[in-house]
Amino acid sequence: MISRLTAFGGWKPLFWATALGILVLSLLPPATPMPTTGWDKTNHLLGFATLAALARFAYPGPAWPRLLGLLAFGALIEVLQSLTPNRSAEWTDLIADGLGIAIGWGLAWLATAGIQRRA
């Protein structure tokens, strides 16, 4: 599946749809029914792990610009949340984002390494 999406060019639309979904869900009022893991920090971790894996597949090249860009996206979300009446910014959310980025990137790296070994 990874190679089919790569050949089709489907990783970029998936990445941007996921980023948009995370942004929207992060800014909706808390009373809005949303998908959740049950704990806010795992929501951040799972969302940013997914974004990191998609970024690894969608955009080849050096890792650091993508990793820092994802962390900046997490910081932007926290700033935007601080400007809304129903949300608040938390440093621990940004830490969870960073941990999710590391986990997602690592899992995507393992998947890519496994594909390359088979080829």
C-alpha positions in Angstrom: 0.0 0.0 0.0 2.8 2.4 0.8 4.4 2.0 -2.7 1.0 2.3 -4.4 0.2 5.6 -2.7 3.7 6.8 -3.5 3.3 5.9 -7.2 -0.1 7.5 -7.2 1.1 10.7 -5.4 -1.6 10.2 -2.8 0.5 11.0 0.2 0.4 14.8 -0.2 -3.4 15.0 -0.2 -3.6 12.7 2.8 -1.1 14.8 4.6 -2.9 18.1 3.9 -6.3 16.6 4.7 -5.0 15.3 8.0 -3.4 18.6 8.9 -6.6 20.5 8.1 -8.6 18.0 10.1 -6.3 18.4 13.1 -6.4 22.2 12.8 -10.2 22.3 12.7 -10.7 19.8 15.5 -8.2 21.8 17.6 -10.1 25.0 17.3 -13.7 23.8 17.6 -15.4 24.6 20.9 -14.9 21.7 23.5 -18.6 21.1 23.6 -18.6 19.9 20.0 -18.7 16.1 19.8 -15.3 15.0 18.5 -13.3 11.8 18.0 -11.1 11.3 21.1 -8.8 8.7 22.7 -10.2 9.8 26.1 -7.1 11.9 27.1 -6.1 15.1 25.5 -2.4 14.4 25.4 -2.9 11.1 23.6 -5.1 12.9 21.1 -2.1 15.2 20.4 0.3 12.3 20.2 -1.8 10.3 17.8 -2.6 13.2 15.5 1.0 14.4 15.2 2.3 10.8 14.9 0.0 10.4 11.9 1.1 13.8 10.4 4.8 12.9 10.8 4.4 9.5 9.1 2.4 11.1 6.3 5.0 13.9 5.9 7.8 11.4 5.7 6.1 9.6 2.8 4.7 12.7 1.1 7.8 15.0 1.1 11.2 13.4 0.4 14.4 15.2 1.5 16.1 16.2 4.7 14.2 15.3 7.8 14.8 18.4 9.9 12.8 20.9 7.9 9.8 18.6 8.0 10.1 17.8 11.7 10.6 21.5 12.7 7.7 22.4 10.4 5.4 20.0 12.2 6.5 21.2 15.6 5.8 24.8 14.4 2.4 23.7 13.3 1.7 22.4 16.8 2.9 25.7 18.2 0.7 27.6 15.8 -2.3 25.6 17.0 -1.5 26.4 20.6 -1.3 30.1 19.8 -4.6 30.0 17.9 -6.2 28.2 20.8 -5.1 30.9 23.1 -7.0 33.4 21.0 -10.3 31.5 21.2 -12.7 32.0 24.0 -13.3 28.2 24.6 -9.7 26.8 24.3 -6.4 27.3 26.0 -2.8 26.9 25.1 -0.7 24.4 27.1 3.0 23.7 26.8 2.3 20.0 27.6 0.2 19.8 24.4 3.3 20.9 22.4 5.4 18.3 24.2 2.8 15.7 23.3 2.9 16.9 19.7 6.7 16.6 19.7 6.6 13.1 21.1 4.0 12.1 18.5 6.2 13.5 15.7 9.1 11.4 16.9 7.0 8.3 17.2 5.3 8.7 13.8 8.6 9.5 12.1 10.2 6.5 13.6 7.4 4.2 12.6 7.4 5.5 9.1 11.2 5.0 8.9 10.8 1.4 10.0 8.1 0.9 7.4 10.3 2.4 4.7 13.3 0.3 5.8 11.2 -2.8 5.6 10.1 -2.0 2.1 13.6 -1.3 1.0 14.9 -4.6 2.4 12.3 -6.5 0.4 13.1 -4.7 -2.9 
